[in-house]
Amino acid sequence: MSRDMYSPAVLNDPYVVDQQVKVVEALERSCRELREHCEEARAARQRIEEVSD
């Protein structure tokens, strides 16, 4: 099955989900290592968990 790059329904697209998880992990790493972007990391993780439920 190919991806429909122009589909408005991206929340379940495995590529999009994978990219979002990578962004969340980068924010969390920044929070741990540099003490930066911690609030953004928490909010992003919460959003990822809400969407995956």
VENURQUI-V393158 format. One line per field, one symbol per residue. ss: DSSP state (2 for helix, 1 for strand, 0 for the rest). A space follows every 50 residues. Layout:
ss: ???
This chain:
ss: 00000000000002222222222222222222220002222222222222 220
